[in-house]
Amino acid sequence: MAVVAIVWYDLLTRMIAFGERVDYSGLQALGGDAIAFLQRYNAYFWWALVALCTLIIFYLLVGFVRASAERARGKIITAETFDGLVSQLSEPARDVLRWAWHDRSHPVTVGVLQRAAAEMKSGRAGKIELSRHQARSLEHAESTSDTRGPSGV
């Protein structure tokens, strides 16, 4: 990124310097008013061109960074690395990893691990435990209502 910024700064200074040297006197066919207009607003035209090029370069850089991050998230974790990681995790952390790994037909990727890490920070382990508690409570309530009969009494 720094290299791109340095190269872009060099190009932008050259572009502005070029714009300052442009001579519109060869456009006499347009008339004196048109030439005066072009000379008066010359710097603004070149700065607008610099701004437009900056936006295009920024857009391309953002796309490059996003594509690089997507490639990194899609990298598959090797079996040895995964085994070593899982052996170091607590049971709540393993629960969060199971939760983050949606499609078990595909191997775990860096993106799955990143999501699991983010969910651990946001308290997903507690939410999983709460949902288990609520499921047990519901099952218990259903089993006690079945023993009372259809009227619930």
N, C-alpha and C positions, 0 to 999 in steps of 0.2 A: 504494500500500500504506500509506503513511504517513497519507494522508487517511482511509482506512478505519479505521486504528488509532485515530486521534484521535476520529473520530465514534463508534466503538465504545466508547472509554473514556468519552466523555461520556454515552452511553446507559447504560452499565453503572453509572456513579455515580448516574444518575437512577433506575435500576431498584432499586438497593440502598437509596437514600433513600426511595423509594416503599414498599419492603418494610418499612422501619423504622417507617413511619407507619400501616401497616395495623392496623386495630382489629378484633379477632375477637369483641368483646363482643356483637355482634348475632347470634351463633350459639349463644345460650343453649339452644336446643333440642337441641344435641348433648351438652350436659352440661358440668359444670365441669371434669371431667378432660380432656375433648377440647379445651376452650378453653385450659387450662393447657398441654397438649401443644403446641398450635399456637403459643402465645406463646413457649414455651421454645425450640422449634426453628424459629421464624420465619426467623431470619437464614440458617440452613442451607438452607432451602427456596429462598430468593432467590439465594443463592450457587450452588446447584445449577442453578437456572434460567439464571443468568449463564454457568456452565460449559457447559451444553447449547447455549445460543445461540452461545457462542464456538466450540464445535466445529462447529456448522452453518456459521457464517460462514467458519471456516478451510477447511472442506471446499469451500465454494463458491469461495473465493479460489484454492485449489489447482486446482480444475477450470478456472477462468478462465485461470490462468497456463498450464496445460497446453494448453488450447485455443489460446491465443495463440501459444505456441511451436510447436504443430503447424501452425497457419496460416503461420507464418514459414518453417518447414521445407518447406512445400509450395509456396512462392513460386518461380516459374519464373525461371531466369536468362536474360536476353536474349542474343541472338546476339553483339552487340557486346561486352557484358561478358564473356561466355565466351571470345570470341576474344582479348580483351586479357589475360585471366587465363592462358589456355593458353600464350600467347606468353611469359609470364614464368616458367613452371614448368620445372624441370629434367626430364630424361627419367624418373628414378625417381619424381618427383612425378606425372608424367603417367601412369605405370604404376599408381600407387595410385588416381588419379582414374578410370582405366579400370576398375580392380577395384571401386571403390565404386559405379560407375554400372552397376547390375545390369541394368536394363530399358532397353535402347537404343531401344525404341519410344516412350518418353516422354522429354521434354526434361530436362536437368539442372536440379535444384532446389537451393535453399539447403541442404536436408537432405543431399543428395548431397555437396555441398562440405563441410559440417560433418563428415560421416562420413569423407571423404577426409582432412581435416585431423587428425581424431582418430587415424586409422590411420597417418598419417605420424608422429605423435608416438609411437605405440606400436611403430614399427619395421616397418611393413607392407612398405616398399620392400625391406628386406633379406630378408624372408620371400618376397616375389615372386621376387627374384633367386635365392634358395636353391632354390625350387621349380623354376625354369627350369634351374638347374644339375642338379638331381636328374633332371629329365625328359631332359636331354641325356645324362646318365650311363646312364639306363635304355635310351634309344634306342641308344647306343653298345654297351652290353652285348648288346642284342638283335641288332644288326647283326653283331657278331663271333661270336655263337653261331650265326647263320644260315650263316656261311661255314664253320664247322667241321662242319656236318652234323647229322643228327638225334641222334646219340649225344652231341654236345657235345665230342667229342675231335678 
